[in-house]
Amino acid sequence: MKLNYPKKVYLNGAWIHPEEAKISVFDRGFLFGDGIYEVIPFYKGKLFLLTEHLDRLRYSLKEVELKCGITNFEALISKSIEEAELEKEDGAIYIQITRGMAPRTHHFPENYQATVLMYAYKAKLDNFQYKFIDTLVSTDLRWHRCDIKSVSLMANILANTEAKKEGFAENIMIRDGCFTEGSHSSLFFVKNETVYTHPNGPFILPGITRNLLIKLCKANNIEVVERALPVSELDMATEVFITGTTTQITAIKNLHFPDKILNFGEEIGKITKKLQGLFIDEVEKQIGVKI
Ligand code: PMP
């Protein structure tokens, strides 16, 4: 899909054209990456898992002690779909909140007015169940608070650029000998019909899609274990897939290590397929529309 700027953006109280949206060079988001963000999907204009995404947004704000004064996120989010004229489309809402403008100091300024940016954009959310992708295995160079959806994404960007150079859309990352997650997705393995994923905590983002998937496994008698998978146990895995708001559930065909390629079959695995079906049913049930 061709990437475009949105039609309108919400910036600090006003809906404006992107060319008119300006922030200060002293905005702490620009100077330090001192801000957080959230991405919320919508299918045919209908928001999916809004409450869960807003809970995570509030968690990120709380963890970095960032006050933004916005109490009506829901109304602004709905308005952003209207402003972008995407009421019948698939897409996502991007929300970014930074600690605003202040003379440059590392510590928080005493007084600040948060910068709030929000917009809806079109995204391709159909046909994810047919993708069977290759990914690059990379070292996880991120900080120890990956549970915060911080806009400081340098390690993710470096890793993903490396993947892109080699022709892959995503990496999966290793920290201390164990798989953590993708540069912008959660990671799952299947071994003996059991699904494994890294436990929530400081080393992964608590993916909203990940959390839904765990619920779907439990409700459908698929055993799920939240444990970091050591690289040494990878040989036993028969299926690998990643999840995310716009990744949904994407099956992985090959893992590219620096010295070898590990293949996971010529067809998407049975459990991955089953979970993709359950995910589609869940979206359709919640939004009341076929996707
Ligand atoms: N991990 C990382 C590092 C991510 O950037 C994302 C995408 N937001 C995810 C996991 C998946 O999270 P979600 O399902 O909430 O999109």
Residues whose N, C-alpha, C, O or C-beta is under 5 A from the ligand:
A	BS01	PMP	E181 G182 S183 H184 S185 S186 L205 P206 G207 I208 T209 R210 T243 G244 T245
